[in-house]
Amino acid sequence: MRVLVLDLDSLRPDHLGCYGYNRNTSPNIDKIAEEGVQFTNYYTSDAPCFPSRTALMSGRFGIHTGGVGHGGTAANVRLEGPTRSFMDRLTFESFPALFRSKGMKTSLISPFPERHSAWTFYAGFNEIHNTGNAGMESAEEVTPTVLKWVEDNAEDDNWMLYVNYWDPHTPYRAPAEFGNPFEHDPLPEWITPEVFEQHRKKVGPHSVHDLNMYDNATSPNYPRNPGEMKDMDGLRDVIDGYDCGVRHMDNHIGQIFKAFEEKGVMDDLMIIITADHGENLGELGIYGEHGTADQGTCRIPMIIRGPGIQKGHVDHGLHYHLDFLPTLADLFGKEPQQSWDGTSYAPVLTKGEEYGRKYLVVSQCAHVCQRSVRFDNWLYIRTYHDGFHLFDDEMLFNLENDPYEQHNLAMQRRDICQEAVYYLNEWHDEMMKSMPYDVDPMWTVIREGGPYHAQAKDLQKYVVRLEETGRGWAIPELKRRHPKAFEKKQEDNIFKKGAELFNF
């Protein structure tokens, strides 16, 4: 058995042709979708990068692993403690360990563990190729390593190759010589001049005026990644920059497929195409980031093609990314590990049967602290720390009528909010009962000063920019919501004046 896993960072499904996108961004990916099963309601349980990949590799929710953030205590997976044996559980229960249990060689081509000091991500791989640029790689830096691996190993049997590409991730990085094949294509219809003008009134990291998170700084190394959007031409720069990253990456994926074809193994190869998270491109007024627990950030592509897999099938059921481990175990004829939180959807792959969850709960604790409930046509978002976006505590969107989350219905549909809160509490009770810890790591993030990308020091700097750019109206509300950040600034100023007085 031969398996290729393509983990394509920040890839939105709705910017792929096979998911209905009007631009020709993904001809090579689209061909694989035609030959396999495509999932339309597939979500990471925990966003963004480190939490998502930790959940996939362990088969467990972030609330169980403890890995929900990008800094502080919650940027580490919990130690097993007294129950740890000579080898830890990941040795036998991780994503690559499942393939190892089938006697398969497991290979990783990725800089991700170094990017986030996510050393647990290495667990279970026989060999590791770090492409060396900590996630700032463009496809032309990754593909030569992959092609060399294919040349050396493709004709062998029983292997799994896991490859990371990064091109859709900010800063958008397709090389200048790639050009812009989309310069004459229309922009997304839903972002009208009127909608864009409403987005210009929003504040927060990665808003229209602050694409560099808290300011409009740019880098000459990444000309496709602007610092702000002053008009609809600026909007085009962002959308085209993202789509060029997707198409540039897809071209390189095509090179890999061609190499497998030349080795004569393409027809027997299982191919899995997915992502760690998506990318906000206007949802909630945010651009070029994956910083919320919403549809833009947490919905991801999943395409599976290979021997014994249904061809040309589209599944609309609700699934978590972490459901993939028990699904693979099912396909391999193995029992699922007791630690895994996922549920197998193998019947979708082998028989085309409808199989999905009643609801999903997805979390984000790196840029904001939010938990969301996805059920029926609804997305309910509960915000515990707004990441300085001034989000309402509760947001409710009807994704059938409002897929880009522009109209918060929480006040009009309290009945739906109550149903969502019931599901959220049911999930939380189950999570807390099924682990030996009494701490929800989301609250650890909040107690340690908030999400890593929304710290007091960031707000102190940001209010100056708000004043300078005519958005000072937001500062009183930011002070009301985040008083400790301003208290800390006052303490810092007192210390600074004291130091000057005593010549420290």
Helices and strands as residue ranges (DSSP letters): E 2-8, G 13-15, G 17-19, H 27-34, E 37-43, E 46-47, H 49-58, H 62-65, G 73-75, G 81-83, H 90-93, H 95-100, E 105-109, H 112-115, G 119-122, E 127-129, H 139-153, E 159-165, G 176-178, H 193-200, H 232-262, G 266-268, E 269-274, E 280-281, G 283-285, E 287-289, H 295-298, E 302-305, E 313-320, G 321-323, H 324-331, H 346-351, E 359-364, E 369-375, E 378-385, E 394-398, H 414-433, H 441-447, H 456-468, G 472-474, H 475-481, H 483-501
